[in-house]
Amino acid sequence: MKKSLFLIILAFAVTALQAQFGVKGGVNSANWAGDDVDEDGKKSLIGPHFGIFYNAKLTEMFSIQPDLVYSAQGVKYEVLGVEVKAATSYINLTGLVRLNTSSGFFVGLGPQIGFLMSAKAKTEGADDEDFKDDMKGTDFAAALAAGFELESGFGFYARYNHGLSTIAEDDSKAYNRVFQVGLRYALEKKRENSK
């Protein structure tokens, strides 16, 4: 029993030594899609995202990267020259399985769950209207990412989050679509030939 416990602790310690904890942030181009989403005058909504990640090496080529990110999402419409924004914000928890190359390039794929923090309709010249009660509290998505890590610990990435569950409380067919670009920095361990 003691031997098994020791081996488990040793395995966690080795994983931690080969892990990268870091921060990330960048810009979203967000939209809604689905049969019940009006396409007339629809435009992408630009907003920020930022958060933390933890990249744990499994083998020379594969790693698991959970990250926790604040993400400004939603959609924008132009109606008769008036701009209307449906601005939502989420805390997204993602678990990427990454394929890493010796050059620093990586690709990743994994599930994401988002927790709705706010939902406000913003119209030029009018007060904001809260519509959080009309939205589901959670959003499930698939995340696809690609990026490059430098030996200094800095890196950059692009990512697409494809909503799989409807975001409307009444089950209307409306889904989040978010494209992200950003910068990342590994705080604890620089890329040592993540090779």
C-alpha positions in Angstrom: 0.0 0.0 0.0 2.8 2.4 1.0 4.7 1.5 -2.2 1.6 2.2 -4.4 1.1 5.6 -2.7 4.7 6.5 -3.2 4.5 5.6 -6.9 1.4 7.7 -7.4 3.0 10.7 -5.7 6.2 10.2 -7.7 4.1 10.2 -10.9 2.4 13.4 -10.0 5.8 15.0 -9.1 7.3 14.0 -12.5 4.3 15.4 -14.3 4.5 18.7 -12.4 8.2 19.0 -13.3 7.4 18.5 -17.0 4.5 21.0 -16.9 4.1 24.6 -18.0 1.9 26.9 -16.0 1.2 30.2 -17.8 -1.0 33.1 -18.8 -2.6 33.8 -22.1 -4.8 36.5 -23.7 -5.9 38.0 -26.9 -8.8 39.0 -29.1 -12.1 37.2 -30.0 -14.1 37.5 -33.1 -17.5 36.1 -31.9 -20.7 35.3 -33.6 -23.9 33.3 -33.3 -25.1 30.7 -35.8 -28.0 28.4 -36.2 -31.4 28.0 -37.9 -33.0 30.5 -35.5 -30.4 33.2 -35.8 -31.3 36.1 -38.0 -28.6 36.7 -40.6 -29.8 40.1 -41.8 -27.3 42.8 -40.7 -25.4 40.3 -38.5 -21.7 41.0 -37.9 -19.0 39.6 -35.7 -18.5 41.1 -32.2 -14.9 41.9 -31.3 -13.8 41.4 -27.6 -11.1 40.2 -25.3 -10.2 36.9 -23.8 -7.6 36.2 -21.1 -6.8 33.5 -18.6 -4.4 30.8 -17.4 -3.3 27.4 -18.7 -1.4 24.3 -17.5 0.3 22.2 -20.1 1.3 18.7 -18.7 3.5 16.6 -20.8 2.4 13.0 -21.3 5.0 11.8 -23.8 7.7 13.4 -26.0 4.9 14.4 -28.5 1.7 14.6 -26.5 0.5 16.7 -23.6 -2.8 17.7 -21.9 -3.6 21.4 -21.6 -6.5 22.5 -19.4 -7.1 26.2 -19.4 -9.5 28.6 -17.7 -10.3 31.7 -19.7 -12.6 34.8 -19.4 -14.2 35.3 -22.9 -16.2 38.2 -24.2 -18.6 36.8 -26.8 -22.0 37.5 -28.5 -23.0 39.0 -31.8 -23.6 42.4 -33.4 -26.4 43.7 -35.7 -26.8 46.8 -37.7 -30.5 47.6 -38.0 -31.5 50.7 -40.0 -28.1 52.3 -39.3 -28.3 51.5 -35.5 -25.8 49.2 -33.9 -27.2 46.6 -31.5 -24.9 44.3 -29.6 -25.8 41.1 -27.8 -22.8 41.0 -25.5 -22.2 37.9 -23.4 -19.3 36.9 -21.2 -18.3 33.4 -20.2 -15.7 31.6 -18.0 -14.6 28.8 -20.3 -12.9 25.6 -19.0 -11.2 23.7 -21.8 -9.2 20.4 -21.9 -7.0 20.2 -25.0 -5.1 17.1 -26.0 -2.0 18.6 -27.8 0.4 17.2 -30.4 3.7 19.0 -30.0 6.6 19.2 -32.4 10.3 19.7 -31.8 10.1 23.1 -33.6 7.7 24.5 -31.0 4.6 24.2 -33.3 1.5 22.5 -31.7 -2.1 21.6 -32.5 -4.8 20.7 -30.0 -8.3 19.5 -29.8 -10.7 19.1 -26.9 -14.0 19.8 -25.2 -15.0 23.0 -23.6 -17.6 24.0 -21.1 -18.5 27.7 -20.6 -20.3 29.3 -17.6 -22.3 32.3 -18.5 -21.4 35.4 -16.4 -23.4 38.2 -18.1 -25.7 38.9 -21.1 -26.6 42.4 -22.0 -28.2 44.0 -25.1 -26.4 47.3 -25.9 -28.1 49.7 -28.3 -26.7 53.1 -29.3 -28.4 55.8 -27.3 -30.3 53.5 -24.9 -29.7 51.8 -21.6 -28.3 48.3 -21.5 -30.8 45.5 -21.1 -30.0 42.4 -19.2 -31.2 39.2 -20.9 -29.2 36.6 -18.9 -32.5 34.9 -17.8 -33.1 34.1 -21.5 -29.8 32.3 -21.8 -28.6 28.9 -20.6 -26.1 29.0 -17.8 -23.7 26.6 -19.5 -22.4 26.2 -23.1 -20.7 23.1 -24.5 -18.2 23.4 -27.3 -15.4 21.8 -29.2 -12.1 23.7 -29.3 -9.5 23.4 -32.1 -6.2 25.2 -31.5 -2.8 25.7 -33.2 0.2 27.7 -32.1 3.9 28.1 -31.7 6.0 28.2 -28.5 9.4 29.9 -28.4 12.2 28.8 -26.1 11.8 32.0 -24.1 8.4 30.9 -22.9 6.5 33.2 -25.1 4.2 31.9 -27.8 1.2 32.7 -30.0 -1.9 30.8 -31.0 -5.1 30.7 -33.0 -8.2 28.9 -31.8 -11.7 28.1 -32.9 -14.5 27.3 -30.4 -17.5 25.7 -32.1 -20.6 25.7 -29.9 -22.4 22.3 -29.7 -25.3 23.2 -27.4 -27.9 25.8 -27.9 -27.3 29.0 -25.8 -31.0 30.0 -25.6 -33.1 29.0 -22.6 -36.1 28.2 -24.9 -33.9 25.8 -26.9 -34.0 27.9 -30.1 -31.2 26.8 -32.4 -28.5 29.4 -31.7 -24.9 28.5 -31.0 -21.7 30.3 -30.1 -19.0 30.6 -32.8 -15.7 32.1 -31.6 -12.4 32.6 -33.3 -9.5 33.6 -31.1 -5.9 34.8 -31.6 -3.5 35.6 -28.8 -0.2 35.5 -27.0 0.8 33.1 -24.2 3.7 33.0 -21.7 4.8 29.9 -19.8 5.7 31.2 -16.3 7.2 28.1 -14.6 9.1 26.3 -17.3 10.4 27.5 -20.7 10.1 25.2 -23.6 13.0 22.9 -23.4 12.8 21.1 -26.6 9.1 20.2 -25.9 10.3 17.9 -28.4 
